């Protein structure tokens, strides 16, 4: 389906063409008409399916035909990275129409507060905000949301995982009751249904490829002992000179630093992102990665959702994510929309059961590969293996003794 079939404003179609979008994705085909009709919507769609454009395009289409100077649309997101991504996409899609947007999120140096205050009092067409920073403004009493017509909750499951359930309800209490509400989520647990029941009115429902990586992702897992993982990464990157944009995820800041340091020693062009960096520094690193000035980016899970970079060739999971859903989001950084990409996961003996859990979730078996012979023997695939839990027991003296 072509975007012209939606009968969008010609200026939007020009921007879409300029950004290189050709055909609508399935979530866009189903969501855009519902939103244009003014219906509330629950949409279950994974990352990388084009859901941001699915809700932004119809909103921009309405704004292009109006002359509203107040705040028309509020988009609530879980992370600053996602807020920045959506704000940037709004800027791209609204290039030829007079629509303003602003991203409001925590973690900065505080200099943005006055600019945010002006937007929240005088109005800005679209506000994209994280819950915590927005509530800080709401508590000051000057925020004017009386003209809001659209509320969008993006990655609602992630927001609930991060403990924002009460914050979302608090924010909603400041909004007009008569509005269009759109809820997007990768999963639909009971808590999301409960939120939807309170916030939405007779919503249409769309379910797109729930919790499965995009079809264009070639997935594989290397069975590797911990000491083999970094040398394996060296081999994987050195053997693939055609991969010019590589993203490596790890669960800890320590391992992120170790990976980046080892790659620099091998003279790879690499940078890292973790919570140790200030927001401005993160944005600068991401900017260099997007501009292809940096070939390899090593990051903690802070980036697994909310980063929109085209043509990422390879995603490497240094470890198996604790949550099977997080695997989908990590892998979703490659093969965005209709593109293709490779996702490799490094699996030690203790993480094999987690990989099996992921396979059950995505209903697909992931190819298992041994490490190259020069790195030694790989662990044997055994998804039933469980690491022994650590426990404590009390001796008669009352002292606790550690026991593996």
N, C-alpha and C positions, 0 to 999 in steps of 0.2 A: 504494500500500500504506500503510495506517495504522500508526502506532507501536503501537497496541493489538494488532495482529496478531502482534507478537513476543512477546506474553505477558510483558511487562516488569513489574516491581514497580509497583504503583499509585501509589506516591509519585513514582516517576520519570515516569510518564505525566502526573501532575499538574504536575510541573516543566516537562515538554515543552510542555504546553498553555499554561502560564503564560508561557513564552518565545516563544510564537507559532508554534511549528513545527506543521505540519499533517500533511503526507504525507512519507514517507521518500523520500530521493533514491535513484537507482539504486545508488550505492556502499553506502548504508546497507542497502538491501534485500538485497544479496548478502553484505556483510561481517558484519552483526550475527548472523545465524544461525550462520555458521561460527565466530565468536568465542564465542558462547554454547555451542557444542558442544565448545569446548576445543581446536580445531584451530589449528596454526600457520598463518600467512597471509602471502602476498605480494600486495599490492594496488597496482596501477598506476593512480593517479587524480590528476587535475590539481587545482590549487587551486580552491576555490569549489564543490566537488562535495558538500560535507558530510562529508568523511572524518573530521574530528575527532570529531563525534558518533558516527560509525560505530564508532570503537574505544572511545570513552569510555562510551557507554550500556551495552554488555554488561559492561564492567568494573564500572561502578557497580551494575549489577543483581546481580552476584555479591557485591559488598561489602555491599549492602543486606541480604542474607540471611545474612551471617556476622558474627562478633564479633571479628575479627582486630584486634589493636592494633599489630602490627608494620607494616613497609613491605611492601605487597602488590604494588604496581605501580610500575615505573620507566619513564618516558617520556623518551627522548633526542631532542633537537631541535637544529637548527643555530644558531639565533639567540635572543637574549634576547627579541626581540619575539614570536616564536612561542611561547616558553615562557610569557610573560605571557598571551598570547591563550588558550592551552590551559588554563592555570590558571584563568582567568576563566570559561571555558566549563564547566569542572568545577564551579566554585562555583555557577554557575547551574543546571546539571542536577542537582546533589546538594543543592539547597536544602532539600528535605524529608526527606533521609536524613542520618544521622550519618557522613559521610565527610569526612576531612580531606585537604587537598592543599597542596603548597608548591612554588613555582617557585624554582629555584636557577640563577643565571646570573651572569656576570661584569659588570664595568662599574660597580658601585655604589661607595659610599664605604667599604665594609668593615664597616659596622655590622650587616649582616645575617648575618655569619659565625657568630656564636654561636647565633642562631635556627636556622640551617641545621644546625649541628653537633648541636643537641638533636634535631631531626627525624631526622637520619641515624643517631643512636645509640639514641634511645628509640622511633623509628618514627613514620611518618606514612603513612596509607593509600596516597596517590599522590604520588610525587616526579616533577616535571617539571624536567629539567635540561639545560643545555648541556654538551658533553663536557669542555671545559677546566676549568670551575669544579668539576664533579663529581670529576674526577681530582685536583684540588688537595685535596679532602677525603679521597679514598681514600688518598692518600699519607700522610695523618696517622695512619692505622691504626685509627680508631675507628668507621668506617662499618659498620653491621650490615645486610647484605642477605640474610641466611640464610633469611628468610621470603618472599622475592619469588616470586610466582607468575606474574607477567606482565611481559614486556619489550616495549616499543613503540618502534620506530625510525621517526620521522616525518620526511618529506622527506629520505630517505636519500641521494638523488642529490646534494642540496645539501650535505649533510655531507661527502660524499666530495670534491665540488668544493672545499670549504674545507679539505681536508687532514686530516680527522678519522678516516680509515680505521683507522690504528693505535690511536687513542684509543678507538674503539668496541670493538675487540677487547680492549683493556686493561680496559675497563669490564665487558665480558661475562665476563672471567676471574674477577671477584668475585661472580658470580651463581650460584645453584644451577643445575645442569645440567638438572634436571627443572623445566621452566617452559613457559609458553605465550609464543611470540615472534611479534610482528606487525610486518611491515615495509611501510611506505607510501612510495611514491616516484612522482614525476611521470614519470620515464623509467626504463628498465631497461637501462642499459649493462652490459657484461660484468663490470665491477667490482662492481656491485650483485648480479649473479647469484652471483659468487664469495663475497660477504659472506653472502648468503642461504644458500648451500650449507653454510657453516660454522656459522651461527647458528641455522638453522631445521631442524625435523624434519618431513619429508613434508608440506610446506605445501600448503594449498589456494591457488589462484591466481585473482585477479580483475583484469580489465583494463577500466577505464572511460574512454572518450573520451580516449585518450592524446594528450597534447600538443596539444589544441585548445581554443580559448577557449569559454566557455559559450555556448550557443545564443542567450541573451538579449542578448549584446553586439553592438551596432551598431558595426562597425569602419570607419574611414576614415583616409586619410592626406592631409595637406596638403603639396604640393610647395613648399618655401619655402627661400630663401636664409637664411643664419644671421642676417643683420641684420633679416630680416622676422619672425623667430620670436616675439620678445617682443611687438611690436605686434600680431601675429596672436593671441597669447594674450589680450591686452587685448580684442580684438574678440570672440573666442569666448566669453569670460566675460560681457562686457557684453551680448551678444546673447541670453544664456540665463539670464534672471533666475529662471526656475523651477528651475534646477539649484542646489540649496542645499548640496551637498556635493561638492567638486571636489578631485581629487588630481592633482598634477603631479609627474612623475618626471623627474629629470635625472641624468646620469652623474657629474657633478662637484659638489663643494661650492661652487666659485666660481660656477657658473651657477645653483645653487640660491639663493645669496645675491642674485645679480643679478635673478632672476625675482621673488623675494619683495620686494625693494626697489622694483622698478618697479611692482608691483601695489599696494603700500602708497601710492605716490605718486598712484595713480589712485583711492585711497580704498577699495580692496577690503579686506575683513577677511581677512587672510592671516597665516599663520605658517609656519615652516620647521623641518625636522628634518634633521640630518646628524650625522656623527660628532663634530662640534665640541661638541655638547650632551652634558651628563652624562645618565646614565640617568634620574635623577629628573626632569630637565627634559624629556626626551623623553616620559615618561609623562604629565607635566602637559599638554604640547602635544597629545598624542593624546587625552587626556581632554576637553580643550576642543573638539577637532574632533568627537569622538563626540557631545558634548552640543550640537552645532550652534552653539556660540559662535564658531566660526571657520568661514568658508565655504570658504576655499581653503587647502590644505596642500601645500607644496612640499617634496619629499623626494628624497634620494639613494636608490640601490637597496637600502639597508639595510631599507627598508620594503616592497620588492616582494613579499617573502614574509613571512608571519607577522603580518599585520595583519587583524583581523576586525571590520570596521565595516559595519553594514547600510546599505543604501540610498545608496551612493555613486553619484551621478548621472553623473559624468563623470571619466574618466581621460585625462590628456594626457601623452603621451611627448614630452618636449622634444627628444629625440634617439632614434634607432633603437638599441635595445640591441645590444651586440656579440654576445651569445649569443641565438639565436632562441628558446631555451627561456625566457629571461628575459622575452621579450615576453609569453609566455603567462601568466607569473606577474604581470607588471605589469597586464595587461589583466584578469586574474582578480580584481583588487580591486573591479571593478564587476560587476553582474549575478550577485551571490552567490546560490547555490542557484537558486531559480526566479524571481529578480528580473530586471529588464532594466536596461541601462545603455549608455552611449556611450563608446567608446575612440578617441581621435584621436592620430595620430602625425605629428610634424613631420619631414619628410624633406628634407635638402639633397641636392645632386648626389652628394656623396661617399658618402652612406649608402643610395643607391638599391639597390645590390646586396644590402645587408643586408635590406632590406624584401622583396626577391624571395626571399631565403633563408627568411624567415619564412613567406611565402606557400607555398613548397614544403613547409615543415614542417606547416603547419595545413591544407594541401590546399584552400586557398580564396584567391581573389583579393580583395585589399583595395581598396576604392574609392579612386581618386586624385582629389584636388580641387585647383584652383588657389587661390592666396591672393586675397582681395578686390582688385579693380583699384586701389583707392586705395593699396595697399602696393607696387605695381609689378608687374613680370612674374615669373611663377613659373619655376623651372628646368624644362626639358623632361624628361619621364620617360625614363630610359635605364638599365635595370637592368644593362646590360653594362659601364657606365662603372666604371672603377677609378681611385682616386686614385693618382698616381705615387708609388712608394715612394722614400723617401730612402735614399741609399747613400753609402758612403765609398770613395774610392780613394786609393792611395798614389802620390805623386809620386816621382820618382827620388831626391829628397833624403831621402825617408823620412817627410816630414811628411804628415799627413792633411788632405785638402781636402774640405770639405763640398760635396756635389753633389746638387741636387734632381732 
